[in-house]
Amino acid sequence: MATATPPPRTATYVDPQAPGFRWPAVDYDADGVFDRVDHCPDTRPGCKVDQWGCSHDSDGDGVCDGRDQCPDTPKGMAVDENGCQAGVSALKSTQGARTCPK
């Protein structure tokens, strides 16, 4: 009779529902969702994800929630990599503002 092999000592997480006998869990995009159930395996670091590992973009500006420093950007506005209107990210970092201009 075969016995289960324990996970390696270096395993950070163990996915108890993985096929096999408790193989070490894998989460290559580090979004907190095991690759076994991750429907979006290339999520950018810092994005908030749902139970399937897919990011959200509440204001529809193309920058995921969690990375978006201006979460209430008006529809259609061009934004930088931080989700803010051009120049707003620099202004926020120098002045410490917590809200974005409308």
N, C-alpha and C positions, 0 to 999 in steps of 0.2 A: 504494500500500500504506500502511495506517495505522500509525502508530507509537504506542507507549504513552506516556502523559504521566506524568512523574515526580510523586510526591506533593509537596504544597506544602512549602516550607521550614519552616513552623511545625508540621508534623505531629510529634507526640511519639512515636507508635508507628506502625508499618506492619504490617498483617496480610497476610503473603505469600500466604495461602490465600483471601483475600476475592475475591468475583467481580470481574471486571474486571482492571485492571492495577495491582495493589498500591495500592489506595485507602488513604487514612489510616484507621487503625483507630478505631472508636468504642467507648467503654466509659462510657456515661452514668452508671451507678451506681458507677463507680470501684472495682469489686471485683477487677479484674485479669483479667477474662474478657471478651473481645471480644463486643459485642452480637450479632454474627453467630451465635455459638454459645451465648449466655447464655439459659438456660431460666428464670431468675429475674431479670429486668431491673430490679427495684426493691429490691435488697439494701441493708439499712441500712449506713452507714459503720462500719467496724471489725469486721464479721462475717467469720469464716473461711468460705470457700466451697470447693465441690468443682470439678471440671473443667468443670461446666456452669453455674457461677455461683450455685449454690443453697447457702444457709447451713445449718449444722448446729446442733442444740440437744441436746447429749449428755444433759443431765439432764432434759429435757422441761419446763422451767419457763417457756417462752415467750420466753426471752432467748437470742439466738444465741451460740454459742461465739465467742470473740474479744472480745465485749462483756461476757460473763458474769463478774462478779467473784467469784461463788460457784458454781463449776462442779459442785458435788456436792450441790445442794439436794435434800432428800428429796421424793419424789413427792407432789403435792397441796398443797405449801406455797405460800402466797401470797408473791409476791416483788415487789420494786420494779423500776424500770427498769434496774438493774444486776444483776438476777438474785439478789439477796440478800433474806433475810427482813427485814421492816420494821425499820429502825434499824441494821442491820448495816453498810450502806454508810457511814453517818455514823461509826460506831464505827471502821471500818477506816481511814477517811481521817484521823481524829484520832489513832489509836494506831499506824497503820502495820502492822496485822496482815496476814498473808498467807493465813490460813486462815479459814474460816467456821465458826461454831458449828453443831453438829448437833442 
